[in-house]
Amino acid sequence: MAKISVIVPIYNVKEYLKTSIGSIKDQSFDDFECLLVDDGSTDGSGLLAEVLARGDARFTVYHKLNGGLSDARNYGLERAKGEFVLFFDSDDALDPKCLQYCFTAMKRDHLDMVIFDYNQNWVQENRKEVISNKYPEGTVTSLGKDHALMTKIANAAWNKMYRRNLFMTTGIRYPKGHIYEDLGTTYRLLYHANRVGFIRTPLYDYTVDRSGNITSSINLEKCKDVLYEAKLNSEYYQKLGVFETYYEELKYLSGINIMETLRKCIQLPYDASVADFVDACFDYLKQNYTEFPSCIYDLTIRKDDWIYTNRYILKAYLMLRNKIKG
């Protein structure tokens, strides 16, 4: 049985597949299985995955009706056999030592989750930026020991390796039908991860500017998904009876992500539906975190963040910008 399961959702990424799957084949660690989940592609990606996997017993291609990224990840999870699991987006690339570094850390330090640095890759601009962990290499901690951990790690699914049992014993899955699904999953898993470690080496190239990337364009329904994921986290911690224990951290997590989403509303025509969304965000924050924007963690990093902490100022600001744009 393979030690690591690499789960790769695939949807209409034909031009990237040769590079992305090639980066998995080139791993220095070879005791893995790779589950290529074709999520109803219409551009021939599924057929190309079959060709690229041919002759390599480590690779299995699954074809399913389109259900979205969350559904494809969950589909792979249910079929994975490895002790550890790594999620990989099919337009990205792995460093050749990614699986080896992660496996070594997971086994050496008996980890439930290891988080590694990554490169943000702007293909069209031919530039990369390293996004580094805030914890030193070799640190082993948990949310119970360090509440601030929730505020210091990226929500991305793909810069982490997990003990597969973390999903199996908790029943946590990615929320089907929603984007920004990592936001609603990573921090639920984090509560159950007794040992979290860090690798201060960039082991993953994340493609920022792929045409057709589901998070690259803005519409109101996508913005609503961030509010959905914030509620999912809060409700989960409430259900566990530890909401008050992690109150400030959950306030920061909800606040910082909702504020970032409200910032994107500048790109939308200001109408009644946008105004209702602004109200829904502030209603949620005030109902769950009455002191918002007051928080022990800094929610106002940018000069204009104060605009996004007050519904009335923000709605007036959005209305004014809309009038100026004509």
N, C-alpha and C positions, 0 to 999 in steps of 0.2 A: 504493500500500500504506500502510495506517495506521501511524503512528509508535508508537502505544501500544495494547496489548491489555489491556482490562479484563475480568477473568474473575470471574463472579458465580455461585457455586453457589446453587441455590434448592431449599429443601425446606420445605414447609408454613409459609410466612411470608406468606400472602396479605395480612394486615392491614398489613404493612410495605412491600409492594412498590411501591406508588404513590410513597411518599416516597423510598425508596432508589433506585429507577430514575430518579425525577425528579431526584435530586441528581447523577446521572451526566449526564443530558441537559442540566443547567444549567451544565456545565463551561465556563469561558471558553476553554479549549483544545478544539478540535473535531476534530482530526485523530487520531481514535481509532476502534477497533472495540470493541464490547462483546459478549462471549460470555455469554449467559444460559443456564446449564446447569441445566435442571430435572431434579433427581435423584430422579425417581419420586414427586413430590408427590401427596398424596391429598386436598388441601384446595382444589384449583382454582388453586394458584399458577402451574402451568404454563400454563394457559389465560389467566390474567391477564397473565402475562409476554408472551404473544403479542399481546394487546390493547395493552399499553403500548409494545411495540416497533414496532407497526404504523406504516408510513409513514416510518420512520427507518432509512435504509440502513446506518447504523453499527451497528445492533443485530441480532444473530442469536440465535434461540432454539433450543436443542437439548433434546431429550427423551431420557432414558435411564432404565434400570432403577436402582432405588435401590442405591447402593454406598457411601454415606457422603461426608462432606466431602472427604476426601483424594482419593477416586476422582473426584469432580466437578471438583476443581481440576486433577488430572492430565488428565482428559478435555479440559478447556479448553486446557491447555498444548499438547497434541498438535495442536490446531486453530488455535492463535493464530498470527498473522502479524507482529505488531508487533516493532519493535526492542526495545521495553521492555514489561514486563508489570506490572500491578498487580492484586492479589487484593482482592476486595471482598465482605464478608459481607452478605447480602441483607436483614438487619434493621438495618443501620447507615446512615450518611449521609456523603457527601463534602462538604468545603468546595468552593465553586464554583471556587476557584483551585488545587485540589489537583493536577490533571494538569499545569497550566501551570508551577507552582512546581517540581514534580518533573522535568518534561522539561527545563526550563531548567538545573537543577542537574546533571542527568545529562549533558547535552551540553556545558555550560560546563566542567565539571571531569572529563569523561571517566570517569564513575563506572560501576561494576558494580552498585552498590546505593546507594540514598539512603534514609535513615531520617528520618521526620518526627514531630513531636509530635502528640498526639491528645487528644481529650476522652473521659473515661469518663463515660457518660451514664446516670444512674439515672432512668428515665422515670417510675416510680411516685412518686419523691420530688421530681421536677422540679429536679434539681440536676446540675451537671457539675463535673468535676475535670480540670484539665489535667495530662497526664503528659508531662514534658519530657525531652528528650535530655540526657545528661550531657556532651555535647561541644558546643562553640560552633558557631554557624552558620559555614559555610565550611570547617570542618575536613575534611581529606581524609586518611584513614589506612587501615590494613589490619590484619588479625590478625597478620601477620608482623612488622609494625612495632610494634604495641601489643598484647601478649598479653591485657592486661586488657580489651580490647574485648569479648571473649566474656562477661565478667562484668557489663558495663555496658549492654547493649542488651536490650530485650524480645524474647521469642521470637516474638511475633505476626507472622503473615504479612502482615497488612493495613496496617501502618504503614510500609510499604516499597515502593519501586519497584525492580525488578530489570532488568538487561539479560537479555533472554530467553535469550541464548546461554549464560548462567551455568547454566541448567538443561539446555540441549541438549548442551553439550560434556561435562558431568559425568555426565549420566544420572540426576541426583538427582531424585527425585519424593517426593511426600507418601506416607507409609506407609498403604496401604489397610487399612481395617478397624480403625483405631486412632483414638482421640481424643487431644487434646494433640499433634496431628500437627506443629504448628509447632515444638515443642520438639525433635523429631527431625529437622527439616529445616533450620531457619534456621541452626543452628550448623555444619551440614555445608556449606551454601552459603557461609557466612562464610569458611571456609578458602580457598575459591577466588576470593573477591572481592578483586581487587588494589587497588581504589580504592573506599572507602566514604565517603560524605558525609552531611551532616546538615542538616536544615531545622528551625529553632527556631520554627515556627509550627504550631499545632494545625490539621491539615488533614482530620481524620477524627473522626466521632462514633461511638464504640463503645458499643453498647447493652449494659449490664451485666445488667439484670434482666428480660430478655424471658422470659415464661412459655414453658417448653418448650425453652429453651436447653440444649444437650446437656452443657454444663459446669456448669450451675447446680445440678443435683442430684448427690448423692453415692451411689455404690455401690462395692463392692469391685472390680468389673471395671474401672471407670473409674480407680480408684487404681492398678491393675496396669499400666495403659497408661503412666503416668508412668515407672515402672520400665523398661518396654519401650523408651521413647524415650531414657532415660538410657543404657541399654545400646547402643542404636543409635548414639548419638554416640561413645561410648567405642570401640566396635568399629570404627567408620569411621576414627577417628584412628589406631587400632592398625594397621589395614589399610594406611593411607598411610605408616606408619612414623614418625609424628610424635607419638605418644601421650606420650612422655617430654617432648617439647618443650613441650607444652601441659598437662602433668600437673596443675599446681596449678589451672589454669583449668577443666579438665574435672572435677576433684575438687569445686570450688566449684559448678559447674553441676549436677552430679549430686547433690551434698549438699543444696543449697538447695531444689531441686525435690522431692527425695524427702522431706526434712523437712517441707515444706509439705503434701505428700500424706499423710504420717503424721499430721500435725495434723488432717486431715479425718477420720481414722479414729475420732476422738472421737464423730462423729455416727453411727457404725455400732455395732450390737450386738456386744459383744466375745465372739468364739467361736474355735474352733480355726482357721477359715479366716483370720480377721484376724490371729491369732497367727502363722500360717504366712507371711502376707504381710509382717509386721514382720520375721520372720527372713530372708525372701528379700531384703528391702531391705538389711539390715545385712550379710548374707552377700556381696551384690554390692559394697557399699561397702568392706568389709574385704578382699575378694579383689583389688579393683582399686586401692584407695587405702588402704594399710595404716595410714597415720597418722591417718585420719579419727577425730575431727572437727578435728584440727590442720590448718590451712590458712593460706596467706599472706593470703587474703581472709577477712573476718569472716563466719563461718557462724552465729553466735549473736547476732542483732540484738535479738530480743525477750527479755524477762526470763525466760520459761519455755522458751527454746529448748534449754537444757541437757537437758531431759527427752527431747527428740527426737534426741539424739546417743548414747543408750545404750539398747540393746534391752531390757535387763532392767528398767531403771527405767521405760521406756515401757510395757512389757507390764504391769508392776505398776500403773502409773498408769491404763491403760485398763481393767484388771480392776476397780480400785477405783471408778472413775467408773461403770462398768457396774452395780456392786452398789448404789451410791448412787441411781442412777436407777431401780433396782428391776427 
